[in-house]
Amino acid sequence: MVRILARMARDSRRSLRLAVLGVVLALAVLVAAGSAAATPLRGGYLSLGDSLAFGYQPNLVAAGDFNPADYQSYAERFATMRPQLQLTNLGCPGETTGSFISGGCPWTLGGLPLHTPHAGSQLAAAVAFLSAHPQTSLITIDIGSNDLLALLGSCNYDLVCVQAALPAALGTLLGHYATILSALRTAAPNARLVLFNLYNPLAIALPGSDQLIATVNSLIDGLAGAFGAQVADAFGAMNHAAGSPAEAAFVCTRTWECTSYQNIHPTDLGYQQLAVALLHALN
């Protein structure tokens, strides 16, 4: 299994390297003036993304509690560290890069409430918000995990199938992510933009899968560089280091994977550590 995943990562990097480099260089030319690394953090903070931005907790879902106020993500925790920022959280559980652009988040389709209700796609809501709130100084986004989970699920975790489908899947993810970041940079050229890379809650259940996450995270690094953004190291916060003796302990204490829920989402400790990763990215 490890050998297959390692080969998958090498093949994916080889097939995508030139394409990614071309996209990143082209985007860098377009948005070089949009880098906002020195923008002071004051005014508004816009949090975007999937269930991690929302603060999903499986114990609350199991208890039938769907009150958004009870779901505290890294965004709410970070906001307590920076009280000068006014948080608006548009995160939507189940969001993929595609639904982020086109709409159709499963959480709202199921009639469940968000922290900040919005009609249409999350991207359209974000652009509208930024247009109406030009004082927004910080935008964070975590997206892409559900794209990978969909790929794994469609292959029933068969690694040969995953290997064959991965280049196309990552190409789609890259194109969607670039579309999202381009729209955000256009709407808020001076805001500080932070992308969360992906952590790997399946590191224990699927040994060697850190290679897959490393491939995706290399794409996120390239996009961050192109758009003058920082990267919050979710992998370091939740996994520590790929294959390290501590990785299993990190995954078990910072996600629900080792509990009766067997759930990939962060625990309270995990969300707090993601907030610390965001803090480090901005320093």
C-alpha positions as CSV (number, residue, x, y, z in Angstrom):
1,M,0.0,0.0,0.0
2,V,2.7,2.4,1.0
3,R,4.6,1.7,-2.3
4,I,1.5,2.3,-4.3
5,L,0.7,5.6,-2.6
6,A,4.3,6.7,-3.0
7,R,4.3,5.9,-6.7
8,M,0.9,7.7,-7.0
9,A,2.4,10.8,-5.4
10,R,5.5,10.7,-7.7
11,D,3.4,10.2,-10.8
12,S,1.0,12.9,-9.8
13,R,3.8,15.4,-9.1
14,R,5.4,14.5,-12.4
15,S,2.3,14.9,-14.5
16,L,1.1,18.1,-12.8
17,R,4.4,19.9,-12.2
18,L,4.6,21.7,-15.6
19,A,0.9,22.5,-15.6
20,V,0.9,23.8,-12.1
21,L,4.1,25.8,-12.7
22,G,2.5,27.4,-15.8
23,V,-0.7,28.3,-14.0
24,V,1.1,29.7,-11.0
25,L,3.5,31.8,-13.0
26,A,0.6,33.2,-15.1
27,L,-1.4,34.0,-12.0
28,A,1.6,35.5,-10.3
29,V,1.9,38.1,-13.1
30,L,-1.8,38.9,-12.8
31,V,-2.0,39.3,-9.1
32,A,1.5,40.3,-8.0
33,A,0.2,43.7,-7.1
34,G,-2.4,42.1,-4.8
35,S,0.0,40.9,-2.2
36,A,-1.0,42.3,1.2
37,A,1.5,40.8,3.6
38,A,1.9,44.0,5.6
39,T,-1.8,45.0,5.8
40,P,-2.7,45.7,9.5
41,L,-5.3,43.4,11.0
42,R,-8.2,45.6,11.9
43,G,-11.8,45.9,10.7
44,G,-13.3,42.7,9.3
45,Y,-12.3,39.0,9.2
46,L,-14.0,36.9,6.6
47,S,-13.8,33.1,7.2
48,L,-14.6,30.9,4.2
49,G,-14.5,27.1,3.5
50,D,-16.1,23.8,4.4
51,S,-16.9,22.1,7.7
52,L,-13.6,23.1,9.3
53,A,-14.5,26.8,8.8
54,F,-18.0,26.1,10.2
55,G,-16.6,24.2,13.2
56,Y,-18.4,20.8,12.6
57,Q,-18.5,18.6,15.7
58,P,-19.9,15.0,15.4
59,N,-21.0,14.9,19.0
60,L,-23.3,17.9,18.5
61,V,-24.8,16.4,15.3
62,A,-25.4,13.1,17.2
63,A,-27.2,15.1,19.9
64,G,-29.4,16.8,17.4
65,D,-27.9,20.2,18.1
66,F,-27.7,22.3,14.9
67,N,-27.4,25.7,16.5
68,P,-24.5,27.4,14.7
69,A,-23.6,29.3,17.8
70,D,-22.5,26.0,19.4
71,Y,-20.1,25.2,16.6
72,Q,-16.8,27.0,17.3
73,S,-14.2,26.6,14.5
74,Y,-10.7,27.9,14.3
75,A,-12.2,31.2,13.1
76,E,-14.1,31.9,16.3
77,R,-11.1,30.9,18.4
78,F,-8.8,33.1,16.4
79,A,-11.2,36.0,16.7
80,T,-10.9,35.8,20.5
81,M,-7.2,36.3,20.0
82,R,-7.7,39.4,17.9
83,P,-10.8,41.1,19.4
84,Q,-10.2,44.1,17.1
85,L,-11.5,42.0,14.2
86,Q,-15.2,41.5,13.4
87,L,-15.7,37.9,12.3
88,T,-18.1,36.9,9.5
89,N,-18.1,33.2,9.0
90,L,-19.6,31.9,5.7
91,G,-18.2,28.3,6.1
92,C,-20.5,25.5,4.9
93,P,-20.1,21.8,5.8
94,G,-19.8,19.6,2.8
95,E,-18.5,22.3,0.5
96,T,-16.2,21.3,-2.3
97,T,-14.2,23.6,-4.6
98,G,-16.9,23.1,-7.2
99,S,-19.9,23.9,-5.0
100,F,-18.0,26.8,-3.5
101,I,-18.2,28.4,-6.9
102,S,-21.5,27.1,-8.2
103,G,-23.5,26.6,-5.0
104,G,-25.2,23.5,-3.6
105,C,-23.6,23.0,-0.2
106,P,-25.1,19.8,1.3
107,W,-25.6,21.5,4.8
108,T,-27.9,24.1,3.5
109,L,-29.6,21.8,1.0
110,G,-30.5,19.7,4.0
111,G,-32.2,22.8,5.6
112,L,-29.5,23.3,8.2
113,P,-28.4,26.8,9.3
114,L,-25.1,28.5,8.8
115,H,-23.3,31.0,11.0
116,T,-24.0,33.6,8.4
117,P,-26.9,32.7,6.1
118,H,-26.4,33.5,2.4
119,A,-28.2,32.7,-0.9
120,G,-26.4,31.3,-3.9
121,S,-22.8,30.1,-3.8
122,Q,-20.3,30.9,-1.1
123,L,-18.0,32.6,-3.6
124,A,-20.8,34.9,-4.7
125,A,-21.6,35.7,-1.1
126,A,-18.0,36.3,-0.3
127,V,-17.5,38.7,-3.2
128,A,-20.7,40.6,-2.3
129,F,-19.6,40.8,1.3
130,L,-16.1,42.1,0.4
131,S,-17.7,44.7,-1.9
132,A,-19.9,45.9,0.9
133,H,-17.1,45.8,3.5
134,P,-13.9,47.1,2.0
135,Q,-12.4,47.4,5.5
136,T,-12.0,43.6,5.6
137,S,-8.4,43.0,6.4
138,L,-8.2,39.2,6.7
139,I,-9.7,36.4,4.6
140,T,-9.1,32.7,5.5
141,I,-10.1,29.7,3.4
142,D,-10.0,26.0,3.9
143,I,-11.3,24.0,0.9
144,G,-10.4,20.9,-1.0
145,S,-10.7,18.1,1.6
146,N,-14.2,17.1,0.3
147,D,-12.9,16.9,-3.2
148,L,-10.3,14.3,-2.1
149,L,-12.8,12.4,0.0
150,A,-15.2,12.2,-3.0
151,L,-12.3,10.8,-5.1
152,L,-11.5,8.2,-2.4
153,G,-15.2,7.3,-2.0
154,S,-15.7,7.0,-5.7
155,C,-12.9,4.5,-5.9
156,N,-14.0,2.7,-2.7
157,Y,-10.5,3.4,-1.4
158,D,-9.0,1.2,-4.2
159,L,-5.5,2.7,-4.7
160,V,-5.2,1.6,-8.3
161,C,-8.4,3.5,-9.1
162,V,-7.2,6.5,-7.1
163,Q,-3.9,6.6,-8.9
164,A,-5.6,6.6,-12.3
165,A,-8.1,9.3,-11.4
166,L,-5.8,11.5,-9.3
167,P,-4.2,13.7,-12.0
168,A,-7.5,14.7,-13.5
169,A,-9.0,15.3,-10.0
170,L,-6.1,17.5,-8.9
171,G,-6.3,19.4,-12.2
172,T,-9.9,20.2,-11.5
173,L,-9.2,21.1,-7.9
174,L,-6.4,23.5,-9.0
175,G,-8.6,25.2,-11.6
176,H,-11.4,25.7,-9.1
177,Y,-9.1,26.9,-6.4
178,A,-7.5,29.4,-8.8
179,T,-10.9,30.7,-9.8
180,I,-11.8,31.2,-6.1
181,L,-8.6,33.0,-5.2
182,S,-8.7,35.2,-8.3
183,A,-12.2,36.4,-7.4
184,L,-11.2,37.0,-3.8
185,R,-8.1,38.9,-4.7
186,T,-10.1,41.1,-7.2
187,A,-12.7,41.8,-4.6
188,A,-10.2,42.5,-1.8
189,P,-6.8,43.3,-3.3
190,N,-5.4,44.7,0.0
191,A,-6.7,42.1,2.4
192,R,-4.4,39.5,3.9
193,L,-5.3,36.1,2.5
194,V,-4.5,32.8,4.3
195,L,-5.0,29.4,2.9
196,F,-5.1,26.4,5.1
197,N,-3.3,23.4,3.7
198,L,-4.9,19.9,4.3
199,Y,-4.3,17.7,7.3
200,N,-4.7,13.9,7.0
201,P,-7.2,12.3,9.4
202,L,-6.7,9.0,7.6
203,A,-3.0,8.7,8.4
204,I,-3.7,5.8,10.8
205,A,-6.5,4.0,8.9
206,L,-4.7,4.3,5.5
207,P,-0.9,4.1,6.0
208,G,1.0,6.0,3.4
209,S,-1.8,8.4,2.6
210,D,0.4,11.3,3.8
211,Q,1.9,11.1,0.3
212,L,-1.4,12.1,-1.3
213,I,-1.9,15.0,1.1
214,A,1.7,16.2,0.4
215,T,0.9,16.3,-3.3
216,V,-2.2,18.5,-2.7
217,N,-0.4,20.7,-0.2
218,S,2.3,21.4,-2.8
219,L,-0.4,22.8,-5.1
220,I,-1.8,25.0,-2.2
221,D,1.7,26.3,-1.6
222,G,2.1,27.3,-5.2
223,L,-1.3,29.0,-5.3
224,A,-0.5,30.9,-2.1
225,G,2.7,32.2,-3.6
226,A,0.9,33.3,-6.8
227,F,-1.8,35.2,-4.9
228,G,0.4,36.8,-2.3
229,A,-1.1,34.7,0.4
230,Q,0.2,32.9,3.5
231,V,-0.3,29.2,4.3
232,A,-1.6,28.0,7.7
233,D,-0.1,24.6,8.3
234,A,-3.0,22.5,9.2
235,F,-1.0,19.3,8.5
236,G,1.7,20.3,11.1
237,A,-1.0,21.2,13.6
238,M,-3.0,18.0,13.2
239,N,-0.5,15.4,12.1
240,H,2.8,16.9,13.4
241,A,5.0,15.3,10.7
242,A,4.4,12.6,8.2
243,G,5.3,9.2,9.4
244,S,6.7,10.5,12.7
245,P,6.2,8.5,16.0
246,A,3.9,11.3,17.2
247,E,1.6,11.4,14.2
248,A,-0.8,8.8,15.5
249,A,-1.0,10.6,18.9
250,F,-1.7,13.9,17.2
251,V,-4.5,12.4,15.0
252,C,-6.1,10.6,18.0
253,T,-6.1,13.7,20.2
254,R,-6.9,16.4,17.6
255,T,-9.6,14.6,15.6
256,W,-12.4,12.2,16.5
257,E,-10.9,9.3,14.5
258,C,-9.9,7.3,17.6
259,T,-13.3,7.7,19.4
260,S,-16.5,5.9,18.9
261,Y,-17.5,8.5,16.3
262,Q,-14.6,7.6,14.1
263,N,-14.9,11.0,12.6
264,I,-12.3,13.0,10.6
265,H,-13.2,16.4,12.1
266,P,-11.1,18.3,14.7
267,T,-11.8,18.0,18.4
268,D,-11.9,21.2,20.5
269,L,-8.1,20.8,20.9
270,G,-7.8,20.4,17.1
271,Y,-9.7,23.5,16.3
272,Q,-7.6,25.4,18.9
273,Q,-4.4,24.2,17.2
274,L,-5.7,25.3,13.8
275,A,-6.3,28.7,15.2
276,V,-2.7,28.7,16.5
277,A,-1.6,27.7,13.0
278,L,-3.4,30.7,11.6
279,L,-1.8,32.9,14.1
280,H,1.7,31.6,13.1
281,A,0.9,32.1,9.4
282,L,0.2,35.8,10.0
283,N,3.3,36.5,12.1
